[in-house]
């Protein structure tokens, strides 16, 4: 499910360099993304941008400046457990 959009001002080569993952890719944002909060407080996110790094993903939701890190599930959905203020920090956190 590749073929998604890149963040404004970033190239795929820059994302790969900062993350250290030479196979990083932009994924289609048409998928279920959940923020895995405290028990019984999960929240569905509406993804605008999804970046894939093997089994991990970074997600930028619509109308939100934060980046969420999570796992890519076998069904294509993503469960996020960590949030970052900006993309550079999120890439370094992978």
N, C-alpha and C positions, 0 to 999 in steps of 0.2 A: 504494500500500500504506500509506495513512495509517490512523490509528485506534489507535495505540499508547498506552502509558501515559506519563504525565508523572512527573518526579522528585518525590518528597515535598517539599512546601513551595514548589513552583514552579508558576507559571501559564504558559500559552503566551505571554501578553503580556509577562511578565518575561523569558522566554527570548528573545523577539524583541528586546526593548529592549537587553539586555546584549550579544547577539550582533550587533546591527545588521542582522539579516536579518528583514524584515517578513513573509517567507513561510515561516519556520521552522515545522516541524510534527513531531508525534510519529508515528513509523512503527511498523508491526507488527514485533515482535521475532522473529517466526518466519522466520529467514533464516540463512544461513551467514555467520559473521564470523570472520575470520582476523587474528591478530596477526602481522605480517610481520617476523619477527626476522632475525637474522643468517642468511646462506645455510644452507639445510637445517634451520633451527630455527623454522619457522613453527609457530604454536600456534592451535588452534581455540578461540574464546571462546564461551561460552554467554550470549547477550545477554538482559538483563532489560528494559532501556530502550534505545530507539534514537531519536535525534533527527536529523531531516534538515534540511540547509541547502543547497539546490540540489544540487550534486554531492558535497558533503561530509556526513559524519555524525559524531555523537558517540554512543558506545556505552558503557553501564554494564553490565558482566557480572554475572551472578548470583554472590553471595558474594565480591564484590570492590568496594572503595570507589573505585577509580580510574575515570577516564573516558578512553576511547580515541578518538582522532580517525582518520578514514579516508575513503576514497573509496567512493561508492556505484557499483557496477558495473552494467552493463546487465542482468544476470541477477538483480539484487536483492541479491547478496552484497556484503559490505563487506570491504575490505582495510585494516587499521589500521596506522599507522606511528608514532604519537605517543601518549603517555599523560600525563595530568594528575592531580594529587592531588584536585582538586575541580571541580565543575561550573562555577563562576564563572570560574576560570582557563581551563578548556577553552573556554568560550564566548568569552572575550576573545582566545583564541588562533586563532579561526577566520579 
